[in-house]
Amino acid sequence: MATTQRTGIKKHIAVYAALLLITGLQFLVGYRKIEGGQMVVRMLTFGVIEGILIVLFMMNLSSEKRNFFKFVAYFMLFVLAAMNWIWTDSFRLLLFRITNTGPS
């Protein structure tokens, strides 16, 4: 029991150290003179890696059944797609408000 607890703690400490390292890299990239598109790609890459580490290890999704993992992944993709559809409409409405035009 003590060995499984130690390996679990070591795993969590390694994930925590990786998250700290990625956060430090994000801080460094944020203060460099980088073109906007390159910064977006780098920050999104760091964000996706951080999100995967948090979901798999801090939320213990890696030890769940494969079907539950698939459900969470599909549900997340559905939510992101639904948010994308809503955002495009809100940008259209914002453009109408700024330009004082309405839908034709």
N, C-alpha and C positions, 0 to 999 in steps of 0.2 A: 504494500500500500504506500509506503514512504517513497519507493522508487518511482511509482507512477505519479505521485504528487510532485516529486522533484522534476521529472521530465515535463510535466504540465506547466510548472512554474518556469522552467527554462524556455519552453516554447513561447509562453506569454511574454517573458522578458525579451526574447529575441524579436518578437513581433512589435513590442513596444519600442525597442531600439530602432527597428526599421522605420516605424512611423515617425519617430523623432528625427531620424536622418532625412526622410522625405520632406518633412516640414521645414527642416533647415535648408534643404535644396530649393524648396519653393520660395523661401525668404530670399535666398541669394539670387535666384532667377528673377524675382520681382524687382530687385534693385539694379539689375543690369540694363544697359541700353540695348534692348532687343526690339526688333520690329514686332508690331502688334500681333500679326498672324502666327509668328513663331512662338511668342509668349503664350498665346491661347492654346496652341498645340501642346506645349510643354506643361502648362498648368493643368490642362485636362488629363494628360497622361499621368501626372503625379496624383491627381484627384481620383482617377479610376483605380490606380494601384492601391492608394490608401483605402478607398471604399471596399475593394476586394479583400484586403487584409482584415479590415474591421469586421466585415460580414462573415468571413470564413472563420476567424479565430476568436475575436472578442465576443461575437454573438454565437459562437459554437455551431455554425452552420455546416462546418466540414465534418462533424460527427453525426449529422442527421442522415436519414434515409435519402436515397437518390431521388425518389419521387417528390419529396418535400422540397429538395433543392431545385428541381425543375419547376415546381409550382411557383416558388419565390422568384426564379429568374423570369418566367413568362409573365407573371403578374407585374414585375418591375418594368419589363418592356412595354406592357400594355399601358401602365401609368405614364411612362415617359412619352409614348405616342399620343395619349390623350392630352397630356400637357402641351405637346407641340401643336396640336390642333387648336387648343384654346389660346395659346400665345399668339398665333398668327392672326386670329380674329381681334385680339386686344391691340396688336400693333396697327391693324387696319383702322380700328376705332380711334386710336390715338392720332393717326395721320389725319383722319377726318376732323378731329378737334383742333389740331394745329393749323390746318389749312383752311378751316371754316367751310369745308365742302361736305357734302353728304353723299350717301350712296345714290347712284343713278339708276 
